[in-house]
Amino acid sequence: MSKFEEIQVSFLDVACDGGSGALGHPKVYLKIEPDKGAIACPYCSRTYVLAQSAKRSASH
């Protein structure tokens, strides 16, 4: 079983379009909950993980 792509980000708000151009999916905007630190795209299951440095700044 292959692991879904994991992308580290510095912001709580992210956009995902599947990354495959015309073969991707509709762009969706996702908001990472600071206490959870990650969110998965409902279309492609890419997981966006808040970087450690961003977690510290997000809590202020």
PyMOL commands that set and color helices and strands:
alter all, ss='L'
color gray80, all
select helices_A, chain A and resi 21-23+52-58
alter helices_A, ss='H'
color red, helices_A
select strands_A, chain A and resi 6-9+13-16+28-31+38-40+47-50
alter strands_A, ss='S'
color yellow, strands_A
deselect
rebuild
show_as cartoon
